Amino acid sequence: FLGLFHFILSNLAPSLPLQEDFVYHWKAITHYYIETSDDKAPVTDTNIPSHLEQMLDILTQEESERESGETGPCMEYLLHHKILETLFTLGKADCPPGMKQQVLSFYTKLLGRIHQPLLPHINVHRPVQKLIRLCGEILAAPTENEEIQFLCIVCAKLKQDPYLVNFFLEVSMMSIRCYHNRGSRVVFIGEDLASPDTGQPQAEGQAAESPEEPKSAAAQSNNYNIVTSLLNLTKSPVTSKFMLSSLSVSQDGRIVVKACEGLMLLVSLPEPAAAKCLTENTELCELLTDRLSAFYKALPMSMDPLDIETVESVNWGLDVYNMKDDAAIFTGKRALISFLSWLDYCDQLIKEAQKTAAAVLAKAVRERFFVAVMEPQLMQTSEVGILTSTALLNRIIRQVTSEALLQDMVYFLLGEEKGPETLASIAQNPLRHRLIEHCDHLSDEISIMTLRLFEQLIQKPNQHILHSLMLRSLEERNYLENKPQEEREPVENGQPHDFIDLEEDPLFVDDFSPENRLSSPDWLSNSPTHSPYHAKPDGKTEVHKIVNSFLCLVPDEAKSSSHVEGTGYDTYLRDAHRQFRDYCGICQRWDWRGTPKAMEKCDLDSPFFEGHFLKVLFDRMGRILDQPYDVNLHVTSVLSKLSLLPHPHIHEYLLDPYINLGPGCRSLFSVIVRVVGDLMLRIQRIPDFTPKLLLVRKRLLGLEPEGLNIDHMTLLEGVIVLEEFCKELAAIAFVKFHASASTSP
């Protein structure tokens, strides 16, 4: 009746001043508790929801009618009379039933509709803080929807003004002693955080005179209750069955996703105290890693690597779940998407997190998931298990984008060692050693999958990857011959007397036909005389010599690309230009000088070891004529991507055929030369070698149907890969030269 009376009054009589109207609605609510005798009737059967909504409308109207930032009398009344404190008490008691939902909704709308900053007011942030503690106490509670909306609006307000988060870091002690200086006296103030908050100043405790700073009565730690409440709301029972994103179609799923969004906002706050509290005094690290481990352990023991690689990209919170369709595609798809979805959330959370928090979260993922869960899978001896776990690791590497998580993942895989690698030290990191050894596994499937893993890894924007795998072995340039100048052979025209120029070598001279040489006379006439890559004391190698050396490595009778359209050198030039540009974008932040380290500063006396990774790749490259076609494709793909890296030592070691190698040292070019020498001997023993080679190339390109088996198929396929790889290396050398020449002074 009171509501009906007010409705009639407001429509027939002149409108009351806003403050009177506001006070009327508040007193109508308080009178309900004084006059009602039935406290079991639901709140929806009362006028309380209507009065609360009217109060919100009045506050919104008042703010719109006043200048920005000015507090009106209605808001002053709400703050002075501690209306939010009273509402919190009513909501906590849930009297009448459903009152907690109404209070949560009122707080949410108040913070969302009012633009002036409310949280700095003690009579706002104190009750808000208390209401936060009520959220997430009971899983699947009827108020979960209102709870998550309330928490998310608080998170949004903290994102707008990050300093306000300090109001929500609570000291988790029943009593503390704080102090402030008053002249020469140190005054101690006692505060009992468990006692009701009246909003009144605390009485001063007994003063003590001391020139020294007092120590707290007990150890202090902060509670971050809003994080705790959000974490509780992510623990819906259904999340243990399905992935986070598949829940988005259900009420429980929406709550979990919203809770995760709230956590994403909180971890990004720049306040150091909040970041420290987040990682030290909440269960966020445990939640991320335990759920990641649980989803990983739920995966089938054996999965097709192709399924792992080709399953659609995931984005946490956005997937639509369909168990029937997923099961029809392949067994374990739902479990795989569940894992990848939560991994995506962890990755995005760490990417958004404040820097110190991100480091702690990433380290937790490394220790509690990668080391504890994944490492045993990667170190097992079962070939099926190795293949599945390596394929999963490859997908993880591809998906991770946050800098902190990538760094810890790289340390997990490759170790943190930075010094030169030696033969004796390659087994110091068992996982790194095992993964590199798997590039040369008896199982071709495992070899291919591990090569693809490293190919993926070296394309990530992390300097330690390349330093660990290559650069720490090349930084002293001790692959070069180290003889005093007086002990070297006399030189003529920049070369020793006994040096055989590849252009004059009978093995290659016939291949220097016009179609095999560089087809750009303008470039040859306008290019600098010497390549900027090579800094030998006796002069620098001209780039056209380097390019032609690679193009003419494979003898004419072993070439077949000239007989098939679309397999020319120009195609590799376009690809190399694009890929090199991409690599330069990745490496531009790193301290990679444009010229090699000066010889006088290098430790040329130390023994050279190319490193475990290059050793395995060179060994496999040396067997290119005896390995399956797919293995060869992946070995050469990894080597070409390494050659593209814009580091002068990498370029010198992998792409300069004319460097003076020290005794027992090998380079990529020297390995290929040995392969070509072996090939020349084998060609003589195979009748109709060239026609067979052309037929195999056409079959590989799909230009000829599969027919009768051809003898020496592995060898013929290896020759085709070798020819294409040499063209690719020539194109890379050409592109890198022009890029360097165009940017040099």
Summary of the structure (lengths in Angstrom):
residues: 745
radius of gyration: 35.9
end to end distance: 88.4
largest distance: 114.5
contacts: 2280
relative contact order: 0.05
helix: 61%
strand: 4%
